[in-house]
Amino acid sequence: MFPISTHGRLRDQLSAYVDGEVEGAAAQRLEKHLAGCDGCRLELEQLRATVAALHDLPEVQAPRSFTVSAERAAGRRPQTRAAAPLALGVRLAAAGVAVALAAVFVVDLGGLAGDNESGTTAERAASDRSAEYGVPADGAAETPGAGQAPTGAESDSGTPSQTSEVIPPAETGGGGIDALAAAEIGLGVTLGLLVLGSIGLAFAGRKT
Amino acid sequence: MQTDEASLIERSQRGDLDAFNALVVAYQGRVYSVCLRMLGSAQPAEDATQETFIAAYRAVSRFRRGSLRAWLFKIAANACYDEIRRRRSRPQVPLDAPAGDERPAAEPASPDEPPEERAMRQELARCLEEGLASLPADQRLAVVLREVQGLAYEEVAEATGASLGTVKSRISRGRAALRDFLLARGELLPSRFRPSSEGS
């Protein structure tokens, strides 16, 4: 029989001994112990059998290729083949529409700035109407607001007063303003359709 | 072979993706094998394997002399531990244990092998895979790298970032636990596994 402490210490070396990792005097001590210890011999045999069984485990084949694409190597997430160029096209179109809208807005502002030189909308209307009815325009320009009260006859006839009158676009502007408004509406609708289309395409791309 | 690998590493470090992918092809089976045995399910193992090679490509310029496979296994081990940590944060998955039951399939039968032996071998392999899956992650990794992938103790230490003494201890405890696991299912195993067969 062996002292328990010696037996335990030598038994702990069995795994390394299986791998040939116990050498020299330590190996000799262990082998001497093994010669007289049935339990350690059995354990050594079982460990060897376990290791042999592990070595016999079947090789695992890779289920697919794990090569790295240039895209992933550059740190980008792969995109679906159909969605990528389409999304780019939509982005470019949206950018173009945004630039066009900005241009229209600037032109429109420029037009308003020009109008401001001749006063408010009501004043412009008065001016236009003066020209139409042969009344001097400067009077309207000098007396804006309620001070330019209409005559009783005009009121009785139901004609709206000049100051409270809502001027329809057809009366205030020319053909240029109409075209700008139509362009704005058209571009707005186009932009909306593009946004809706891109959302729809994004969903379709995700499903595939 | 070694020269080829050294050349491929050198070219990879200069940004040659084709050279790097040649290394991927050479090692992808072994890396996937480790990830599958660490995680137990095909899809997480595939994800971890892909993460490993992408991370390796980005870090290959920092690889210095040493064992490429140990370096790759270290990255793979980190990817697997990340996945295990994610599972810990999702309590419905048992801690440390593989998520599924997609263990490596048995090898195709050799035409010369008697059916009984083949059945025995396949049963032993199935039992071993179960035993591996039951080990704590650190022991499982050390045993898989040492016994299945055939790494030297020093390489296992390099791949796991543990000291040589810790690696020896993990392998020793892992083997002992596997032996106990097999003995508890002794009726499935060859007679040499049974304590009574020794006869003393």
Interface residues (C-beta under 8 A of the other chain):
Chain A: D12 L14 S15 A16 V18 D19 E21 D38 R41 L42 E43 E45 Q46 L47 A49 T50 V51 A53 L54 H55 D56 L57 P58 E59 V60 Q61 A62 P63 R64 S65 F66 T67 V68 A70 R72 A73 G75
Chain B: L17 F20 N21 V24 V25 Q28 G29 V31 Y32 S33 L36 R37 A42 E46 T49 Q50 T52 F53 I54 Y57 R58 P104 A105 A106 E107 R121 L124 A125 L128 E129 V143 E147 V148 G150 Y153 K168 I171 S172 R175 A176 L178 R179 L182 L183 P190 R192 F193 P195 E198 S200
